[in-house]
């Protein structure tokens, strides 16, 4: 019997993506990745973001790859997200996969 559940979960994240909400964000991501083959993250333009969010996303990317699921951003990193990536040194040594995930640059995976 075919499932009526969507194959992609568009997960709209809250405006606070900092250490204060890290546990909640991690739980949301892990649940979505466990229930669906693909999760697309919608990061609000006005979101407060710190390094804990980047760490959660990087851990989720590893878990997603191991589980054979797909994790993606709905749009390239910009604003506060891009600033945190830059300040954290992530932009300097990005692999092709990292550029595709964070900046939507390069070939589609």
C-alpha positions as CSV (number, residue, x, y, z in Angstrom):
1,X,0.0,0.0,0.0
2,X,1.6,3.3,-1.1
3,X,2.4,5.8,1.6
4,X,0.6,9.2,1.6
5,X,3.4,10.8,3.5
6,X,5.5,13.4,1.5
7,X,9.0,12.3,0.5
8,X,10.5,15.8,1.3
9,X,10.0,17.6,4.5
10,X,10.3,21.4,4.3
11,X,11.4,22.2,7.8
12,X,10.8,25.9,8.7
13,X,13.3,26.7,11.4
14,X,12.6,29.3,14.2
15,X,14.1,32.8,14.3
16,X,16.5,31.8,17.1
17,X,19.2,29.4,15.9
18,X,21.6,29.8,18.8
19,X,22.9,27.7,21.6
20,X,19.7,28.4,23.6
21,X,17.7,26.4,21.1
22,X,20.4,23.9,20.0
23,X,18.8,20.9,21.6
24,X,15.4,21.6,20.1
25,X,16.8,22.3,16.6
26,X,18.9,19.0,16.8
27,X,15.7,17.1,17.8
28,X,13.7,18.6,15.0
29,X,16.4,17.7,12.4
30,X,16.9,14.2,13.6
31,X,13.2,13.5,13.7
32,X,12.7,14.8,10.1
33,X,15.8,12.8,8.8
34,X,14.5,9.7,10.5
35,X,11.0,10.0,9.0
36,X,11.7,11.1,5.5
37,X,14.2,10.5,2.8
38,X,14.8,14.2,2.2
39,X,14.7,17.3,4.4
40,X,14.9,20.9,3.1
41,X,15.7,23.5,5.7
42,X,14.1,26.9,5.5
43,X,16.3,29.4,7.5
44,X,14.5,32.6,8.2
45,X,16.2,35.8,6.8
46,X,16.0,37.5,10.2
47,X,17.3,34.5,12.2
48,X,19.8,34.9,15.0
49,X,22.5,32.4,14.3
50,X,25.6,31.3,16.1
51,X,28.2,28.6,15.7
52,X,26.1,26.0,17.5
53,X,23.7,26.0,14.5
54,X,26.5,25.3,12.1
55,X,27.7,22.4,14.3
56,X,24.2,20.9,14.4
57,X,23.9,21.2,10.6
58,X,27.3,19.6,10.0
59,X,26.5,16.8,12.4
60,X,23.1,16.3,10.7
61,X,24.8,16.3,7.3
62,X,27.1,13.4,8.4
63,X,24.1,11.5,9.9
64,X,22.1,12.1,6.7
65,X,24.9,10.8,4.5
66,X,25.3,7.7,6.7
67,X,21.6,7.0,6.6
68,X,21.3,7.6,2.8
69,X,18.9,10.5,3.2
70,X,19.2,14.1,1.8
71,X,19.6,17.3,3.8
72,X,19.5,20.6,1.9
73,X,19.0,24.3,2.4
74,X,16.1,25.9,0.6
75,X,18.3,28.8,-0.5
76,X,22.0,29.6,-0.4
77,X,23.5,30.8,2.9
78,X,23.2,34.6,3.2
79,X,22.8,37.3,5.9
80,X,23.6,36.1,9.4
81,X,24.2,32.5,8.2
82,X,26.8,33.5,5.7
83,X,28.4,35.8,8.3
84,X,28.7,33.0,10.9
85,X,30.2,30.7,8.2
86,X,32.8,33.3,7.3
87,X,33.7,34.2,11.0
88,X,34.0,30.5,11.8
89,X,36.5,30.0,8.9
90,X,34.2,27.6,7.0
91,X,34.3,29.6,3.8
92,X,38.1,29.3,3.4
93,X,38.4,25.6,3.2
94,X,35.1,24.4,1.7
95,X,35.0,21.2,-0.3
96,X,32.9,21.0,-3.4
97,X,30.1,19.2,-1.4
98,X,30.3,22.0,1.2
99,X,30.0,24.7,-1.4
100,X,27.0,22.9,-3.0
101,X,25.3,22.5,0.4
102,X,25.9,25.9,1.9
103,X,26.2,28.2,-1.1
104,X,24.4,26.1,-3.9
105,X,27.6,26.4,-6.0
106,X,28.9,23.8,-8.3
107,X,27.2,20.7,-9.6
108,X,24.1,19.3,-8.0
109,X,24.7,16.2,-5.9
